[in-house]
């Protein structure tokens, strides 16, 4: 997993829960990297699982709620790091529709070994979108947070619902209806 995800996750933890909690989860996680990450490095996914699990126990919040919060946080970080990507879009739905064909293509150029989820558009209209999220990592709550923040970025809102197509969250159908139509 790319280091930028780790650095941003730990920044979010520190901003939200404080330095003491950040240090505590790093210590409790027994990490091979010892919790020292660079944004350009690559680290084992199980380190993120360990950090998230320990954070969930420490702050007594479900891991999926924390991943959702991280998705909201990560959108702004990625937007600041790569504003040229978001500038290409005039609406949140246009951005979401292009995840697979543009955003992830650009992401793969920047981070060739990144394991990105796939998003398959199954239905779209002027104000709605249905797409299937697929990833062996099952981080659909992170994707959900990113989607919500996409609408906030464009000063819009939407109703976003999802259905687990596989119980482990590795395949999820998202239904998005933009408000105000």
Backbone as a printed PyTorch tensor [residue, N CA C, xyz], in Angstrom:
tensor([[[  0.8700,  -1.1680,   0.0000],
         [  0.0000,   0.0000,   0.0000],
         [  0.9120,   1.2240,   0.0000]],

        [[  0.4990,   2.2460,  -0.7580],
         [  1.3190,   3.4450,  -0.9070],
         [  1.4170,   4.2190,   0.4020]],

        [[  2.6120,   4.7350,   0.6220],
         [  2.9140,   5.4680,   1.8430],
         [  2.0570,   6.6930,   2.0550]],

        [[  1.6160,   7.3230,   0.9630],
         [  0.7840,   8.5210,   1.1120],
         [ -0.4840,   8.1990,   1.8970]],

        [[ -1.0140,   6.9940,   1.7350],
         [ -2.2130,   6.6000,   2.4680],
         [ -1.8930,   6.5090,   3.9650]],

        [[ -0.7470,   5.9410,   4.2950],
         [ -0.3390,   5.8280,   5.6970],
         [ -0.0920,   7.2000,   6.3150]],

        [[  0.6430,   8.0570,   5.5960],
         [  0.9560,   9.3780,   6.1640],
         [ -0.3110,  10.1820,   6.3670]],

        [[ -1.2280,  10.1260,   5.4180],
         [ -2.4890,  10.8560,   5.5410],
         [ -3.3580,  10.2680,   6.6470]],

        [[ -3.3670,   8.9500,   6.7710],
         [ -4.1450,   8.3050,   7.8310],
         [ -3.6510,   8.7590,   9.2020]],

        [[ -2.3470,   8.7290,   9.3990],
         [ -1.8020,   9.1290,  10.6980],
         [ -2.0010,  10.6170,  10.9650]],

        [[ -1.9550,  11.4460,   9.9140],
         [ -2.2620,  12.8770,  10.0900],
         [ -3.7060,  13.0530,  10.5410]],

        [[ -4.6240,  12.3020,   9.9000],
         [ -6.0310,  12.3850,  10.2890],
         [ -6.2160,  11.9560,  11.7370]],

        [[ -5.5540,  10.8570,  12.1360],
         [ -5.6670,  10.3650,  13.5050],
         [ -5.1650,  11.4220,  14.4770]],

        [[ -4.0220,  12.0280,  14.1590],
         [ -3.4640,  13.0420,  15.0520],
         [ -4.3740,  14.2620,  15.1600]],

        [[ -4.8890,  14.7360,  14.0120],
         [ -5.7720,  15.9060,  14.0270],
         [ -7.0860,  15.6180,  14.7480]],

        [[ -7.6070,  14.4100,  14.5910],
         [ -8.9120,  14.0620,  15.1410],
         [ -8.8420,  13.5950,  16.5950]],

        [[ -7.8360,  12.7720,  16.9020],
         [ -7.7920,  12.1240,  18.2160],
         [ -6.5760,  12.5100,  19.0580]],

        [[ -5.6190,  13.2160,  18.4630],
         [ -4.4570,  13.6870,  19.2080],
         [ -3.2110,  12.8370,  19.0170]],

        [[ -2.0990,  13.4360,  19.3610],
         [ -0.7880,  12.7900,  19.2190],
         [ -0.6490,  11.5730,  20.1270]],

        [[ -1.2310,  11.6390,  21.3040],
         [ -1.1350,  10.5230,  22.2490],
         [ -1.7810,   9.2580,  21.6700]],

        [[ -2.9560,   9.4000,  21.0790],
         [ -3.6420,   8.2540,  20.4620],
         [ -2.8230,   7.7480,  19.2750]],

        [[ -2.2810,   8.6700,  18.4850],
         [ -1.4640,   8.2780,  17.3260],
         [ -0.2770,   7.4410,  17.7900]],

        [[  0.4480,   7.9300,  18.7840],
         [  1.5910,   7.1820,  19.3140],
         [  1.1650,   5.8360,  19.8790]],

        [[  0.0390,   5.8220,  20.5720],
         [ -0.4490,   4.5850,  21.1880],
         [ -0.7480,   3.5150,  20.1390]],

        [[ -1.4410,   3.8840,  19.0710],
         [ -1.7990,   2.8610,  18.0700],
         [ -0.5710,   2.3790,  17.3090]],

        [[  0.4060,   3.2620,  17.1110],
         [  1.6410,   2.8320,  16.4470],
         [  2.3650,   1.8230,  17.3320]],

        [[  2.4790,   2.1250,  18.6140],
         [  3.1610,   1.2190,  19.5510],
         [  2.4380,  -0.1230,  19.6530]],

        [[  1.1190,  -0.0930,  19.7590],
         [  0.3450,  -1.3270,  19.9210],
         [  0.3090,  -2.1760,  18.6570]],

        [[  0.6030,  -1.5860,  17.5140],
         [  0.4630,  -2.2990,  16.2470],
         [  1.6520,  -3.1850,  15.8910]],

        [[  2.7810,  -3.0350,  16.5970],
         [  3.9490,  -3.8790,  16.3330],
         [  4.2690,  -3.9290,  14.8410]],

        [[  4.5720,  -2.7790,  14.2710],
         [  4.7460,  -2.6110,  12.8330],
         [  6.1780,  -2.8960,  12.3870]],

        [[  6.2850,  -3.5730,  11.2670],
         [  7.6010,  -3.8330,  10.6930],
         [  8.3120,  -2.5140,  10.3610]],

        [[  7.5530,  -1.5320,   9.8980],
         [  8.1160,  -0.2240,   9.5390],
         [  8.3670,   0.6520,  10.7630]],

        [[  7.9020,   0.1900,  11.9270],
         [  7.9590,   0.9390,  13.1800],
         [  7.1530,   2.2420,  13.1190]],

        [[  6.2180,   2.3030,  12.1590],
         [  5.3610,   3.4780,  12.0400],
         [  6.0390,   4.6660,  11.3840]],

        [[  7.1500,   4.4040,  10.7150],
         [  7.8730,   5.4710,  10.0110],
         [  7.5520,   5.3290,   8.5220]],

        [[  6.7630,   6.2670,   8.0110],
         [  6.3020,   6.1990,   6.6350],
         [  6.7220,   7.4400,   5.8590]],

        [[  6.9800,   7.2370,   4.5700],
         [  7.1750,   8.3610,   3.6590],
         [  6.0700,   8.2700,   2.6190]],

        [[  5.6900,   9.3830,   2.0750],
         [  4.5840,   9.3890,   1.1140],
         [  4.9210,   8.6290,  -0.1660]],

        [[  6.1910,   8.4560,  -0.4760],
         [  6.5700,   7.7620,  -1.7120],
         [  6.8980,   6.2820,  -1.4910]],

        [[  6.9410,   5.8400,  -0.2290],
         [  7.2540,   4.4430,   0.0620],
         [  6.0600,   3.5300,  -0.1680]],

        [[  6.3300,   2.2370,  -0.0860],
         [  5.2800,   1.2230,  -0.1880],
         [  5.3760,   0.3330,   1.0450]],

        [[  4.2190,   0.0530,   1.6610],
         [  4.1920,  -0.6910,   2.9160],
         [  3.1340,  -1.7790,   2.8390]],

        [[  3.2690,  -2.7390,   3.7200],
         [  2.3520,  -3.8710,   3.7530],
         [  0.9480,  -3.4300,   4.1830]],

        [[ -0.0560,  -3.9500,   3.4960],
         [ -1.4390,  -3.6340,   3.8120],
         [ -1.7790,  -4.0280,   5.2470]],

        [[ -1.1770,  -5.1240,   5.7330],
         [ -1.5060,  -5.5740,   7.0890],
         [ -1.1110,  -4.5380,   8.1440]],

        [[ -0.1790,  -3.6350,   7.8230],
         [  0.1470,  -2.5580,   8.7640],
         [ -1.0380,  -1.6010,   8.8990]],

        [[ -1.7060,  -1.3030,   7.7820],
         [ -2.8800,  -0.4260,   7.8400],
         [ -3.9920,  -1.1070,   8.6250]],

        [[ -4.1790,  -2.3950,   8.4030],
         [ -5.2030,  -3.1400,   9.1370],
         [ -4.9130,  -3.0750,  10.6340]],

        [[ -3.6550,  -3.2570,  11.0110],
         [ -3.2800,  -3.2190,  12.4220],
         [ -3.5170,  -1.8310,  13.0200]],

        [[ -3.1120,  -0.7870,  12.3090],
         [ -3.3330,   0.5820,  12.7990],
         [ -4.8210,   0.8640,  12.9630]],

        [[ -5.6070,   0.4880,  11.9570],
         [ -7.0460,   0.7240,  11.9880],
         [ -7.7090,  -0.0710,  13.1170]],

        [[ -7.3150,  -1.3180,  13.2840],
         [ -7.8840,  -2.1560,  14.3370],
         [ -7.5950,  -1.5730,  15.7190]],

        [[ -6.3540,  -1.1530,  15.9210],
         [ -5.9960,  -0.5790,  17.2170],
         [ -6.6540,   0.7780,  17.4430]],

        [[ -6.8070,   1.5650,  16.3870],
         [ -7.5190,   2.8330,  16.5270],
         [ -8.9750,   2.5790,  16.9080]],

        [[ -9.5900,   1.6170,  16.2420],
         [-10.9810,   1.2800,  16.5220],
         [-11.1620,   0.8850,  17.9930]],

        [[-10.2570,   0.0690,  18.5160],
         [-10.3270,  -0.3350,  19.9280],
         [-10.0900,   0.8530,  20.8600]],

        [[ -9.1120,   1.6700,  20.5230],
         [ -8.7180,   2.7810,  21.3940],
         [ -9.8130,   3.8340,  21.5100]],

        [[-10.4140,   4.2030,  20.3730],
         [-11.4160,   5.2850,  20.3900],
         [-12.8410,   4.7430,  20.4360]],

        [[-12.9660,   3.4200,  20.4710],
         [-14.2650,   2.7490,  20.5610],
         [-15.2280,   3.1890,  19.4620]],

        [[-14.7170,   3.1350,  18.2400],
         [-15.5310,   3.4130,  17.0460],
         [-15.3580,   2.2530,  16.0770]],

        [[-16.4100,   1.8800,  15.3520],
         [-16.2770,   0.8130,  14.3620],
         [-15.2570,   1.1810,  13.2740]],

        [[-14.5140,   0.1960,  12.8320],
         [-13.4900,   0.4220,  11.8060],
         [-14.0860,   1.0440,  10.5430]],

        [[-15.2740,   0.6100,  10.1410],
         [-15.8740,   1.1790,   8.9210],
         [-16.2140,   2.6540,   9.0880]],

        [[-16.6100,   3.0670,  10.2860],
         [-16.8570,   4.4940,  10.5320],
         [-15.5590,   5.2830,  10.4210]],

        [[-14.4780,   4.7090,  10.9300],
         [-13.1770,   5.3730,  10.8400],
         [-12.6950,   5.4490,   9.3910]],

        [[-12.9260,   4.3910,   8.6240],
         [-12.5480,   4.4130,   7.2070],
         [-13.3530,   5.4600,   6.4400]],

        [[-14.6300,   5.5880,   6.7610],
         [-15.4650,   6.5980,   6.1220],
         [-14.9170,   7.9950,   6.4200]],

        [[-14.6000,   8.2400,   7.6770],
         [-14.0260,   9.5250,   8.0870],
         [-12.7070,   9.7680,   7.3560]],

        [[-11.9170,   8.7140,   7.2100],
         [-10.6490,   8.8460,   6.4970],
         [-10.8830,   9.1910,   5.0280]],

        [[-11.9070,   8.6180,   4.4170],
         [-12.2300,   8.9540,   3.0230],
         [-12.5570,  10.4260,   2.8660]],

        [[-13.3200,  10.9710,   3.8140],
         [-13.6330,  12.4040,   3.7870],
         [-12.3460,  13.2320,   3.8790]],

        [[-11.4430,  12.8120,   4.7330],
         [-10.1770,  13.5060,   4.9380],
         [ -9.2640,  13.3690,   3.7140]],

        [[ -9.1900,  12.1650,   3.1750],
         [ -8.2720,  11.8690,   2.0840],
         [ -8.6020,  12.6370,   0.8090]],

        [[ -9.8760,  12.8850,   0.5510],
         [-10.2500,  13.6260,  -0.6530],
         [ -9.5300,  14.9700,  -0.6980]],

        [[ -9.5650,  15.7100,   0.4000],
         [ -8.9110,  17.0230,   0.4350],
         [ -7.4080,  16.9020,   0.2470]],

        [[ -6.8060,  15.9080,   0.8670],
         [ -5.3620,  15.7170,   0.7410],
         [ -4.9700,  15.3950,  -0.6980]],

        [[ -5.7040,  14.4850,  -1.3180],
         [ -5.4040,  14.1340,  -2.7090],
         [ -5.6800,  15.3110,  -3.6380]],

        [[ -6.7390,  16.0570,  -3.3380],
         [ -7.0700,  17.2370,  -4.1390],
         [ -5.9860,  18.3020,  -4.0790]],

        [[ -5.3830,  18.4690,  -2.9150],
         [ -4.2830,  19.4360,  -2.7800],
         [ -3.0270,  18.9390,  -3.4750]],

        [[ -2.7630,  17.6460,  -3.3810],
         [ -1.5690,  17.0720,  -3.9950],
         [ -1.6780,  16.9980,  -5.5150]],

        [[ -2.8970,  16.8280,  -6.0250],
         [ -3.1020,  16.6520,  -7.4700],
         [ -4.3110,  17.4620,  -7.9470]],

        [[ -4.2800,  18.8000,  -7.8050],
         [ -5.4450,  19.6160,  -8.1750],
         [ -5.7820,  19.5470,  -9.6610]],

        [[ -4.7900,  19.2370, -10.4800],
         [ -5.0210,  19.1690, -11.9160],
         [ -6.0410,  18.1050, -12.2960]],

        [[ -6.1480,  17.0760, -11.4940],
         [ -7.0990,  16.0080, -11.7990],
         [ -8.5330,  16.4960, -11.5980]],

        [[ -8.8010,  17.1130, -10.4620],
         [-10.1630,  17.5410, -10.1300],
         [-10.6060,  18.7000, -11.0140]],

        [[ -9.6790,  19.5600, -11.4130],
         [-10.0230,  20.7260, -12.2440],
         [-10.6490,  20.3360, -13.5740]],

        [[-10.4350,  19.1140, -14.0150],
         [-10.9620,  18.6640, -15.2990],
         [-12.4660,  18.4220, -15.2890]],

        [[-13.0970,  18.4820, -14.1120],
         [-14.4940,  18.0960, -14.0060],
         [-15.3710,  19.2530, -13.5730]],

        [[-16.5640,  19.2870, -14.1470],
         [-17.5180,  20.3530, -13.8530],
         [-18.5710,  19.9350, -12.8300]],

        [[-18.6510,  18.6350, -12.5400],
         [-19.6680,  18.1550, -11.6030],
         [-19.1590,  16.9230, -10.8610]],

        [[-19.7470,  16.6480,  -9.7000],
         [-19.3250,  15.4680,  -8.9410],
         [-19.6220,  14.1580,  -9.6700]],

        [[-20.7540,  14.0840, -10.3480],
         [-21.0790,  12.8490, -11.0680],
         [-20.1030,  12.6090, -12.2070]],

        [[-19.7120,  13.6600, -12.9030],
         [-18.7300,  13.5110, -13.9880],
         [-17.4110,  12.9670, -13.4420]],

        [[-17.0030,  13.4670, -12.2920],
         [-15.7760,  12.9730, -11.6780],
         [-15.9160,  11.4990, -11.2940]],

        [[-17.0120,  11.1400, -10.6550],
         [-17.2030,   9.7540, -10.2260],
         [-17.2880,   8.7940, -11.4120]],

        [[-17.9330,   9.2140, -12.4750],
         [-18.0590,   8.3680, -13.6630],
         [-16.6850,   8.0810, -14.2640]],

        [[-15.7630,   9.0180, -14.1170],
         [-14.4540,   8.8840, -14.7550],
         [-13.3840,   8.2510, -13.8560]],

        [[-13.7560,   7.7450, -12.7040],
         [-12.7630,   7.1720, -11.7930],
         [-11.8950,   6.1410, -12.5130]],

        [[-12.5290,   5.2000, -13.1440],
         [-11.7970,   4.0830, -13.7470],
         [-10.9950,   4.5140, -14.9730]],

        [[-11.5970,   5.3360, -15.8370],
         [-10.9700,   5.6760, -17.1150],
         [ -9.9940,   6.8370, -17.0540]],

        [[-10.0600,   7.6620, -16.0310],
         [ -9.1500,   8.8050, -15.9790],
         [ -8.4010,   8.8910, -14.6530]],

        [[ -9.1230,   8.9350, -13.5690],
         [ -8.4880,   9.1700, -12.2690],
         [ -7.5340,   8.0280, -11.9080]],

        [[ -7.9890,   6.7930, -12.0420],
         [ -7.1130,   5.6730, -11.7020],
         [ -5.9920,   5.5050, -12.7210]],

        [[ -6.2270,   5.8680, -13.9690],
         [ -5.1480,   5.8360, -14.9670],
         [ -4.0540,   6.8180, -14.5560]],

        [[ -4.4610,   8.0200, -14.1550],
         [ -3.5100,   9.0220, -13.6840],
         [ -2.8160,   8.5300, -12.4100]],

        [[ -3.5750,   7.9320, -11.5050],
         [ -3.0090,   7.4040, -10.2650],
         [ -1.9680,   6.3260, -10.5250]],

        [[ -2.2240,   5.4590, -11.5000],
         [ -1.2770,   4.3930, -11.8410],
         [  0.0150,   4.9650, -12.4240]],

        [[ -0.0830,   6.0950, -13.1250],
         [  1.1340,   6.7390, -13.6410],
         [  1.9840,   7.2570, -12.4870]],

        [[  1.3280,   7.8380, -11.4890],
         [  2.0510,   8.3760, -10.3340],
         [  2.5530,   7.2760,  -9.4080]],

        [[  1.7280,   6.2410,  -9.2250],
         [  2.0390,   5.1560,  -8.2960],
         [  1.8390,   3.8210,  -9.0150]],

        [[  2.8050,   3.4180,  -9.8570],
         [  2.6230,   2.2330, -10.7140],
         [  2.2840,   0.9380,  -9.9860]],

        [[  2.7460,   0.7820,  -8.7670],
         [  2.4780,  -0.4690,  -8.0570],
         [  1.2790,  -0.3860,  -7.1100]],

        [[  0.5200,   0.6890,  -7.2030],
         [ -0.6580,   0.8480,  -6.3440],
         [ -1.7240,  -0.1810,  -6.7200]],

        [[ -2.3730,  -0.7410,  -5.7070],
         [ -3.4820,  -1.6710,  -5.9270],
         [ -4.7870,  -0.9110,  -5.7260]],

        [[ -5.2990,  -0.3870,  -6.8060],
         [ -6.5010,   0.4410,  -6.7420],
         [ -7.7480,  -0.4170,  -6.9100]],

        [[ -8.8430,  -0.0260,  -6.2760],
         [-10.1030,  -0.7580,  -6.4940],
         [-10.6020,  -0.4790,  -7.9050]],

        [[-11.5410,  -1.2810,  -8.3590],
         [-12.1650,  -0.9860,  -9.6500],
         [-13.5900,  -0.5090,  -9.4050]],

        [[-14.0540,   0.3570, -10.3040],
         [-15.4110,   0.8890, -10.2590],
         [-16.0320,   0.6840, -11.6280]],

        [[-17.1010,  -0.0750, -11.6630],
         [-17.7950,  -0.3390, -12.9190],
         [-19.1400,   0.3720, -12.8830]],

        [[-19.3410,   1.2870, -13.8200],
         [-20.6170,   1.9970, -13.9100],
         [-21.6320,   1.0390, -14.5240]],

        [[-22.7460,   0.8290, -13.8130],
         [-23.7820,  -0.0740, -14.3160],
         [-25.0120,   0.6790, -14.8120]],

        [[-25.1660,   1.9130, -14.3530],
         [-26.2980,   2.7290, -14.8090],
         [-25.9870,   4.1830, -14.4860]],

        [[-26.3510,   5.0680, -15.4070],
         [-26.1610,   6.4890, -15.1430],
         [-27.2250,   7.3080, -15.8530]],

        [[-27.5420,   8.4430, -15.2390],
         [-28.4500,   9.4100, -15.8450],
         [-27.8900,  10.7870, -15.5290]],

        [[-28.6480,  11.8070, -15.8430],
         [-28.1840,  13.1730, -15.6040],
         [-27.9550,  13.4550, -14.1200]],

        [[-28.7280,  12.8020, -13.2590],
         [-28.6230,  13.0910, -11.8270],
         [-28.3760,  11.8640, -10.9480]],

        [[-28.0760,  10.7180, -11.5560],
         [-27.8520,   9.5260, -10.7430],
         [-26.7960,   8.6200, -11.3570]],

        [[-26.3130,   7.7380, -10.5110],
         [-25.2390,   6.8440, -10.9230],
         [-25.2940,   5.5990, -10.0530]],

        [[-25.1520,   4.4510, -10.6710],
         [-24.9790,   3.1910,  -9.9460],
         [-23.6620,   2.6000, -10.4100]],

        [[-22.8490,   2.1980,  -9.4320],
         [-21.5600,   1.6290,  -9.7770],
         [-21.2010,   0.5080,  -8.8100]],

        [[-20.3840,  -0.4150,  -9.3130],
         [-19.9290,  -1.5340,  -8.5060],
         [-18.4730,  -1.2790,  -8.1170]],

        [[-18.2140,  -1.2860,  -6.8190],
         [-16.8710,  -1.1930,  -6.2620],
         [-16.3700,  -2.6150,  -6.0700]],

        [[-15.1530,  -2.8920,  -6.5340],
         [-14.5420,  -4.2070,  -6.3250],
         [-13.1030,  -4.0200,  -5.8540]],

        [[-12.7550,  -4.6950,  -4.7700],
         [-11.3990,  -4.6580,  -4.2410],
         [-11.2250,  -5.7960,  -3.2550]],

        [[-10.1070,  -6.4780,  -3.3470],
         [ -9.8330,  -7.5700,  -2.4090],
         [ -9.6670,  -7.0470,  -0.9900]],

        [[ -9.4580,  -5.7450,  -0.8460],
         [ -9.2280,  -5.1600,   0.4680],
         [-10.5160,  -4.7540,   1.1900]],

        [[-11.6030,  -4.6410,   0.4880],
         [-12.8860,  -4.3550,   1.1270],
         [-12.9550,  -3.0120,   1.8380]],

        [[-12.3370,  -1.9910,   1.2760],
         [-12.3320,  -0.6610,   1.8970],
         [-13.4510,   0.2230,   1.3300]],

        [[-14.6320,  -0.3510,   1.1720],
         [-15.7500,   0.3730,   0.5810],
         [-16.1600,   1.5960,   1.4080]],

        [[-15.9670,   1.5530,   2.7050],
         [-16.3180,   2.7180,   3.5340],
         [-15.4080,   3.8990,   3.2370]],

        [[-14.1560,   3.6240,   2.9210],
         [-13.2290,   4.6660,   2.4820],
         [-13.7230,   5.2740,   1.1690]],

        [[-14.1130,   4.4200,   0.2300],
         [-14.6520,   4.8910,  -1.0460],
         [-15.9160,   5.7210,  -0.8320]],

        [[-16.7600,   5.2950,   0.0880],
         [-17.9940,   6.0250,   0.3940],
         [-17.6650,   7.4430,   0.8750]],

        [[-16.6970,   7.5660,   1.7710],
         [-16.2860,   8.8880,   2.2500],
         [-15.7360,   9.7570,   1.1310]],

        [[-14.9300,   9.1630,   0.2570],
         [-14.4030,   9.9100,  -0.8940],
         [-15.5430,  10.4090,  -1.7940]],

        [[-16.5410,   9.5570,  -2.0090],
         [-17.6870,   9.9490,  -2.8380],
         [-18.4390,  11.1140,  -2.2010]],

        [[-18.7140,  11.0160,  -0.9180],
         [-19.4360,  12.1050,  -0.2320],
         [-18.6660,  13.4200,  -0.3390]],

        [[-17.3680,  13.3510,  -0.1430],
         [-16.5580,  14.5790,  -0.1810],
         [-16.4820,  15.1430,  -1.5960]],

        [[-16.6240,  14.2930,  -2.6010],
         [-16.6700,  14.7670,  -3.9880],
         [-17.8300,  15.7400,  -4.1570]],

        [[-18.9830,  15.3970,  -3.6060],
         [-20.1470,  16.2830,  -3.7180],
         [-19.9260,  17.5660,  -2.9300]],

        [[-19.3630,  17.4640,  -1.7530],
         [-19.0650,  18.6560,  -0.9490],
         [-18.1280,  19.5890,  -1.7180]],

        [[-17.1190,  19.0150,  -2.3540],
         [-16.1510,  19.8130,  -3.1180],
         [-16.8450,  20.6530,  -4.1960]],

        [[-17.8570,  20.0900,  -4.8130],
         [-18.5780,  20.7920,  -5.8850],
         [-19.7930,  21.5630,  -5.3510]],

        [[-19.8600,  21.7700,  -4.0470],
         [-20.9850,  22.4680,  -3.4140],
         [-22.3220,  21.8420,  -3.7990]],

        [[-22.3450,  20.5370,  -3.7900],
         [-23.5530,  19.7890,  -4.1240],
         [-23.7830,  18.7600,  -3.0190]],

        [[-24.9090,  18.0920,  -3.0970],
         [-25.1830,  17.0180,  -2.1440],
         [-25.8720,  15.8760,  -2.8810]],

        [[-25.8400,  14.7260,  -2.2540],
         [-26.4220,  13.5390,  -2.8760],
         [-26.8270,  12.5460,  -1.8070]],

        [[-27.7010,  11.6620,  -2.1880],
         [-28.0520,  10.5170,  -1.3620],
         [-27.2090,   9.3590,  -1.8900]],

        [[-26.3500,   8.8330,  -1.0500],
         [-25.4810,   7.7270,  -1.4510],
         [-25.8260,   6.5230,  -0.5820]],

        [[-26.2880,   5.4800,  -1.2310],
         [-26.5820,   4.2430,  -0.5140],
         [-25.7200,   3.1370,  -1.1110]],

        [[-25.5750,   2.0690,  -0.3570],
         [-24.7880,   0.9630,  -0.8760],
         [-25.3620,  -0.3590,  -0.3990]],

        [[-25.0320,  -1.3770,  -1.1730],
         [-25.4630,  -2.7410,  -0.8760],
         [-24.2400,  -3.6450,  -0.9970]],

        [[-23.9620,  -4.3940,   0.0550],
         [-22.8600,  -5.3440,  -0.0120],
         [-23.2660,  -6.5000,  -0.9200]],

        [[-22.5400,  -6.6670,  -2.0160],
         [-22.8080,  -7.7870,  -2.9060],
         [-22.0670,  -9.0290,  -2.4320]],

        [[-20.9880,  -8.7990,  -1.7080],
         [-20.2630,  -9.8710,  -1.0140],
         [-20.1540,  -9.4410,   0.4350]],

        [[-20.4170, -10.3610,   1.3260],
         [-20.5000, -10.0570,   2.7550],
         [-19.2380,  -9.4060,   3.3170]],

        [[-18.0720,  -9.7290,   2.7330],
         [-16.8060,  -9.1890,   3.2380],
         [-16.4980,  -7.7760,   2.7080]],

        [[-17.4190,  -7.2080,   1.9330],
         [-17.2380,  -5.8440,   1.4340],
         [-16.2840,  -5.7270,   0.2640]],

        [[-15.9270,  -6.8300,  -0.3520],
         [-15.0170,  -6.7690,  -1.4910],
         [-15.7410,  -6.4290,  -2.7950]],

        [[-17.0420,  -6.5160,  -2.7800],
         [-17.8500,  -6.0960,  -3.9250],
         [-19.1030,  -5.4170,  -3.3820]],

        [[-19.2660,  -4.1460,  -3.7530],
         [-20.3420,  -3.3240,  -3.2000],
         [-20.9620,  -2.5010,  -4.3200]],

        [[-22.2800,  -2.4320,  -4.3340],
         [-22.9800,  -1.5920,  -5.2990],
         [-23.3420,  -0.2780,  -4.6190]],

        [[-22.9090,   0.8250,  -5.2250],
         [-23.2520,   2.1620,  -4.7500],
         [-24.3260,   2.7460,  -5.6580]],

        [[-25.3630,   3.3150,  -5.0520],
         [-26.3990,   4.0410,  -5.7790],
         [-26.3430,   5.4980,  -5.3100]],

        [[-26.1810,   6.3950,  -6.2630],
         [-25.9770,   7.8180,  -5.9530],
         [-27.0210,   8.6320,  -6.6940]],

        [[-27.7460,   9.4540,  -5.9520],
         [-28.7230,  10.3660,  -6.5590],
         [-28.4000,  11.7700,  -6.0710]],

        [[-28.0530,  12.6230,  -7.0180],
         [-27.7040,  14.0020,  -6.6600],
         [-28.9610,  14.7710,  -6.2830]],

        [[-28.8810,  15.5110,  -5.1880],
         [-30.0050,  16.3250,  -4.7100],
         [-30.2020,  17.5300,  -5.6180]],

        [[-31.4370,  18.0480,  -5.6010],
         [-31.7200,  19.2960,  -6.2940],
         [-32.1520,  19.1350,  -7.7470]],

        [[-32.4920,  17.9270,  -8.1530],
         [-32.9340,  17.7420,  -9.5440],
         [-34.4220,  17.6470,  -9.6010]]])
